[in-house]
Amino acid sequence: MRAHLLSRPRPARHRRHLACLLLAGTTFPAFAYAASPFPNQTQVASDKAAAAPSVAKSSAPSDEEIIVKAKRRNQMEVTSGGQLGALGNKKGLDVPFNIRSYSSSMILNQQSQTLGQVLENDPSVRTTYGYGNFSEMFVIRGFAVNGDDVAINGLYGITPRQLVSPQLYDSVQVLNGASAFLNGAAPSGSAIGGNINLMFKHATDAPITRLTGDYTSSAMGGGNIDVGRRFGTEKQFGVRLNVAGQSGEDSINNEYRHSTALGADFDWHSRDNSTRISMDMNYQNQGVDGGRPGLMLSSSVTSVPRPVAPSHNFGQKWAYNDLNYIFGMLNIEHDLSKNVTLYGAFGALNANEKGNYSSPTLTDAGTGAATAGSMYVPYNQTNESTRAGVRAHFRTGFIKHEVNAGGSALWEDSAAAYAMALTSPTTNIYKTPQFASPAQTFVGGVLNDPQTTNWTRLYSLFFSDTMSFLNGRVALTGGFRYQNMMINGYKYSSTGRGALSTPYNQDAITPIVGLVIHPTRQTSIYFNRIEGMSQGGTAPASAQNVGQIFPPYKSAQYEIGAKYDIGRFSAALAFYQISRPNSYNVPIEGTGYSIYKQDGLQRNRGIELTVNGEILPGLRFNGGGTLIDADLRHTAGGLQNGNTAIGVPNYTINGNLEYDLPFLKGATVVGRVVNTGKQWVNTANTLHLPVWTRFDLAARYTFTTYHKPVTLRFGVDNIANTRYWSSSFNGYLLEGLPRTFKFSFTTDL
């Protein structure tokens, strides 16, 4: 297991700041609404319970009307557009980027229990586990998005970093491509090929009281309560409360999961809507006991092992993690005039994690023989994140301008310790014995009081101007972001904070150029040149230039594409190239020495097609496909030049099809296919995972009881119980889930 398990709390004074933020929210619930930062509030309104009669009606709606409205709420909702950081909230058709939003109605109806399950709808995203633990990691355009780098309402650093409860969010937004200008540098340096952003729920004009109960095989039950109300003569005050939980054994033998999520979201807007304030406060606890881990391959293994039985668990029962997060956010917007808006946001997170991990390393692919050690890791993190800016619209002659200027900052303090076993008992992935956790005698840091091991400060300033010509048919965006990165690593110590080991303080400027052309009102052609950014390397002791610090790596993206959007149906086609640099030791000819240089390069080229919406009345489709070539261009000694990067499939296909049965009002059947191409397991490209395909089926039925809508849902994931390795990203083989049954019911009171 890698040091990524052992990352970064923050001084007590910062924890007090977070506590004050959360306390303030409970004391002043009036503060809270930002119409602009929450683009999906009208969407949420359509997602609300359809049972309540309109105030303007003199009589209650009929049961048939209730069913029709509830069916509309239950439809798959994927919209083009979302929150684009420095540029604000935008329709997908109007920006030179590919961005989609998956609604809370889709999360509810697909019975998604993790963020990864929500993103199974996206053909450009694949989900795997993190480094030796049970966290979710996402792969977009062939590059990782770590859990640390998932944003909420456009802010980095305040999202639970390992597992996310999707019930708290109004939408999940996926931006394909680099985004350093839009969002700044990501805290852990990933998000080079894409960005994931979560949007909090807020109260809609129509009240909602929704109860949901659910069951997942083999013995996991749970439920959710979602309540929203608006108050005041102008409905200027809003409250949205969410409580969700699950617990039990999932479809993998002896793997137990539990989750609890609490959300309290308050908002307020002035009577003329010129001032908007929102406050969101959340608590989340998740954990896995006896989880099935990823599988490493030793260097002696020359073939990929056959997958184990779909529900077989080759992990140890004593392996676990327990994750606790308190996080919140404050948003403020004020319109100085109809053309000028000031905005600001502040968020914070306090994380407390611990886990005992054991990832087996395969030594014989034929027999399944392996070794498995153990490692206990306590980890605390305290983050504070903020942004502020101004958005202005004006004209210069026949040119319309939208100017965005502002800045952002992130402070992150991570504390960790570890205790590792120096022995690795033998095991077998096919016939797995259970053994006691080996004695963990190799200790780093203070286990009951972890000290700071990593301190990060990221701050940036940005400016952009979007110029529109020809009645908005042409829009040209130019801008830049200045980014400073201060990242200090500290040695593990048993007597307080250890010595500074890896100081880093560098800055860079990242530009953006984007062009959108509208041939018609429903179509657009676009181009962008934008960059990703991550911490640069530091020359190791093995190099002659030991200690030399390199500036941030800047990954260049070029993308061209076309979009079509008529509201009920949208499609997008994109062609892109992303080049990411890296560093390694380069031998100095004839000396026996080497020098550390930024000379490496991975170039990913691809094509993406996404289609969403209603094809025919009652028939809806969501999905698409990608082709990708993840080429290693410059490698150490040229040994892997021309090879394909580990864990990046050469193609992916996702398709969801919904059909409303004409002979049974309120009934819908759903089918989904997920198909993933070949993935290499090693950089030498001698081992690979084969193509795999999974089929899911589901149905739902909406009816009324006492004039209240009730929706029943039943689904089966991996209906054929196919056994397959789903991912090899980061060198870990992750097996796909077995056949899984899901059942839930929802009623709106």
C-alpha positions, -999 to +999 in steps of 0.1 A: +000+000+000+012+035-008+017+066+011-014+080-005-032+063+024-012+084+048-020+119+038-028+151+058-057+178+104-054+212+109-046+233+140-073+235+166-081+272+158-092+261+123-114+234+137-130+262+158-136+282+126-155+252+112-175+247+144-185+284+143-196+280+107-218+251+115-232+267+147-239+299+129-261+279+104-282+265+132-286+299+148-293+319+117-313+297+093-325+328+075-292+332+058-292+312+026-300+313-010-279+321-041-300+316-072-271+318-095-249+293-077-277+267-078-287+262-115-308+232-108-334+247-085-360+247-113-350+212-120-355+203-083-389+219-085-398+194-112-384+167-090-406+175-061-436+155-050-465+158-074-491+150-049-497+185-035-524+204-054-516+238-069-526+267-047-545+282-076-567+252-081-600+250-065-600+212-062-575+185-057-560+168-088-573+134-098-553+103-092-545+101-129-530+136-128-510+127-098-496+096-116-488+116-147-469+142-127-450+116-107-440+098-138-426+130-152-406+135-120-393+099-123-379+102-158-342+101-163-329+137-162-296+146-177-290+182-188-263+198-207-246+225-186-237+233-151-213+252-128-181+262-146-161+277-118-148+311-128-174+314-156-204+307-133-235+287-143-238+281-180-259+262-205-239+235-222-248+248-257-232+282-249-197+272-237-167+256-253-167+227-229-185+194-226-204+194-193-234+173-181-256+173-150-272+142-135-303+150-115-315+139-081-344+122-097-320+099-116-301+092-084-333+083-067-347+061-094-315+042-101-311+036-064-276+049-064-258+044-031-224+059-040-211+086-063-195+059-084-229+043-090-243+077-102-214+080-127-221+046-142-244+066-164-216+085-180-197+069-209-166+090-203-162+079-166-149+047-151-147+041-113-121+021-094-107+020-058-080+042-044-046+032-033-051+001-011-083+012+005-120+012-003-123+048-015-137+056-050-114+070-076-127+081-110-110+080-145-120+107-170-103+109-204-077+084-191-066+105-161-075+100-124-099+122-104-091+115-067-118+118-041-098+148-027-104+166-060-142+163-062-158+198-057-190+210-041-207+240-056-174+248-074-153+247-042-124+222-038-115+208-004-148+204+013-160+171-001-158+138+018-127+124+001-132+086+001-169+079-002-198+102-010-235+098-001-253+111-032-287+116-014-275+150-002-271+165-036-294+180-062-271+171-091-238+155-100-220+174-127-192+160-149-169+183-169-148+165-195-114+180-199-088+201-181-100+229-158-071+247-141-085+281-153-121+273-144-115+258-109-078+263-100-053+236-092-069+205-076-057+198-040-041+164-047-030+173-083-055+151-102-085+162-123-063+166-154-088+149-177-120+161-161-138+175-130-167+163-109-189+189-091-217+183-066-246+207-061-264+209-027-302+205-025-323+236-016-359+242-010-382+248-040-414+269-042-434+237-038-432+219-005-418+184-004-420+157+022-406+125+007-400+092+024-380+064+008-372+029+020-347+006+003-332-029+003-301-042-014-290-078-016-279-097+003-291-081+035-287-043+034-315-020+043-320+017+046-341+048+040-342+085+033-363+115+045-363+146+024-382+177+036-383+211+020-402+243+027-402+280+019-415+307+042-422+344+041-446+366+021-423+363-009-411+328+000-377+343+006-367+318+033-360+282+024-351+251+044-342+217+031-335+188+054-322+154+044-316+122+065-303+091+048-288+058+061-280+022+051-265-008+069-260-045+063-242-071+041-240-062+005-238-086-025-202-096-018-200-123+008-191-110+043-187-074+031-207-051+053-213-014+046-229+013+067-236+050+059-254+079+076-258+113+060-274+144+074-280+176+055-294+210+065-296+236+038-309+271+044-314+300+019-327+335+018-332+361-009-343+397-007-377+406-020-363+420-052-339+390-054-309+413-056-292+396-026-290+358-023-275+339+006-273+302+013-258+280+040-253+243+038-243+221+067-237+183+065-225+153+084-215+120+068-203+087+082-195+058+060-176+025+066-168-008+051-161-039+072-145-070+057-144-054+022-131-071-009-100-051-018-081-046-050-055-071-061-018-063-068+003-085-090+039-093-081+066-087-107+070-125-111+034-129-123+033-134-161-004-137-167-037-122-155-055-145-131-091-156-139-116-136-119-129-151-087-166-161-083-186-128-085-196-128-048-164-144-034-145-122-010-107-127-009-103-100+018-099-104+055-128-099+080-107-077+102-101-052+074-122-021+077-125+017+074-146+042+092-150+077+078-165+107+095-169+141+079-184+174+090-186+199+061-204+231+052-206+261+029-217+297+029-226+314-004-234+351-009-244+370-040-254+406-045-264+424-077-249+459-077-270+465-108-286+444-134-252+440-151-228+437-122-228+409-095-205+404-066-202+369-051-183+351-024-182+316-009-166+300+021-165+263+029-148+240+054-144+204+062-132+183+091-124+147+084-116+119+108-107+086+092-092+053+104-088+019+088-070-014+089-062-023+054-050-055+037-045-057-001-033-091-013-004-094-037-007-122-062+023-145-065+009-173-087-018-166-113-026-202-119-032-213-083-043-179-069-016-179-042-009-145-027+005-128+003-014-102+024+000-079+051-018-053+072-016-016+078-035+006+102-039+043+093-055+070+113-060+102+093-073+136+101-079+166+078-091+201+083-097+223+052-109+258+045-117+270+010-130+303-003-136+322-035-148+357-044-152+377-075-172+400-097-192+393-129-201+422-152-219+426-185-214+456-208-210+466-245-182+482-265-198+491-298-213+459-314-195+436-290-211+422-258-187+415-229-190+392-199-160+398-176-152+376-147-125+385-122-117+371-088-097+348-067-098+316-047-078+301-018-075+267-001-059+258+031-055+221+039-038+205+069-035+167+069-023+146+098-015+108+096+003+080+113+006+043+104+014+009+119+025-017+095+031-054+098+066-066+087+052-101+079+028-110+051+009-143+057+001-164+027-035-165+013-053-175-018-078-154-038-099-185-048-099-204-015-093-176+010-083-186+046-090-162+074-061-153+097-055-128+125-042-094+116-004-097+118+014-077+145+019-042+133+054-034+147+066-008+122+051+025+134+053+060+120+039+089+139+016+090+169-013+065+163-037+081+189-028+117+180-016+120+144+005+150+136+007+171+105+023+153+076+012+176+048+002+213+047-011+228+015-020+264+006-033+271-029-043+306-039-051+321-073-064+351-092-083+349-124-096+371-152-116+364-183-136+382-210-162+365-231-169+386-262-201+379-282-207+390-318-234+388-344-263+387-320-246+360-298-239+336-327-202+339-320-186+340-286-148+342-279-134+336-244-099+346-234-085+347-199-059+334-174-054+323-139-024+330-117-018+300-094+005+297-064+011+263-048+027+260-014+029+224-003+050+213+027+056+176+036+067+166+071+084+135+084+065+111+106+074+118+142+065+104+177+071+138+194+049+162+176+052+176+141+082+161+123+109+179+104+101+196+071+110+171+044+096+183+011+090+221+009+074+233-023+065+269-032+060+276-069+036+295-091+024+295-127+000+312-151-025+291-170-044+306-199-077+298-217-089+303-252-124+292-261-146+298-292-183+290-297-202+294-330-240+289-332-250+279-368-286+277-354-302+284-321-302+247-313-266+239-324-231+250-316-195+243-328-168+249-302-130+249-297-109+252-265-073+253-255-071+250-217-046+235-192-045+213-162-021+219-133-004+198-107+026+200-084+059+197-101+086+173-092+116+176-068+148+159-077+155+129-055+187+119-037+196+096-065+200+125-089+230+149-093+206+178-090+191+166-057+166+190-042+159+209-074+123+220-074+104+221-107+075+245-114+040+231-116+033+206-144+009+221-170-011+197-191-022+212-224-056+203-238-069+210-273-106+202-280-130+207-308-166+196-308-203+201-318-235+201-297-272+199-304-298+207-278-336+211-281-344+208-244-359+174-243-330+159-263-293+168-265-262+153-281-225+162-281-195+151-301-159+160-290-124+154-303-096+161-278-059+158-270-043+161-236-005+161-231+006+156-195+043+160-186+062+141-159+098+137-146+123+110-141+161+104-138+180+107-171+215+090-172+244+112-179+263+094-206+297+080-196+295+090-160+273+065-142+253+094-128+219+107-136+200+140-136+163+145-127+145+162-156+110+171-166+112+151-198+083+126-197+050+129-216+017+110-217-005+120-246-042+110-245-063+115-277-099+106-279-134+109-293-165+113-271-202+110-281-230+116-256-267+114-262-294+123-237-332+127-238-365+116-252-361+098-286-398+092-290-427+099-267-423+075-238-388+064-249-357+079-234-320+073-238-289+083-219-254+072-228-228+073-255-193+060-261-157+070-262-125+060-281-092+068-264-055+063-272-034+069-240+001+069-255+033+070-234+055+093-256+086+100-236+096+075-209+127+067-190+153+053-214+126+051-240+117+016-228+079+022-228+077+047-257+046+040-277+030+018-250-004+025-236-009+038-200-021+014-173-058+010-167-071+032-196-096+013-218-093+018-255-131+023-256-161+026-233-198+024-240-227+031-217-264+030-226-296+035-205-329+030-222-363+038-205-397+029-219-431+038-204-454+009-209-485+021-229-508-006-215-500+001-178-501+037-167-473+045-143-451+016-153-416+020-168-390-006-178-353+002-179-323-015-194-286-006-192-254-019-208-219-010-197-191-021-220-154-015-214-125-022-237-091-037-232-070-023-203-033-029-199-021-040-164+016-030-167+036-003-185+055-030-205+021-039-220+026-076-216-006-082-195-041-069-201-076-072-190-101-084-216-132-065-228-161-068-204-198-062-207-225-059-180-263-058-184-287-043-158-325-044-158-350-024-137-386-015-135-407+010-116-444+016-111-461+047-098-497+046-084-517+065-058-528+056-023-551+081-005-543+106-033-506+104-026-481+091-052-461+059-044-433+046-066-420+011-064-387+003-079-369-030-086-336-035-102-310-061-109-274-051-117-252-076-135-282-097-143-260-124-159-238-126-128-208-121-150-173-124-134-148-099-147-120-076-137-135-041-141-103-020-138-065-021-136-060+016-129-029+023-107-019-014-110-047-027-088-071-053-103-107-046-091-134-072-096-168-062-108-198-065-085-219-097-086-256-099-094-272-074-071-309-070-064-323-036-054-358-027-042-371+007-030-404+026-025-410+063-023-440+082-012-446+119-011-468+131+018 
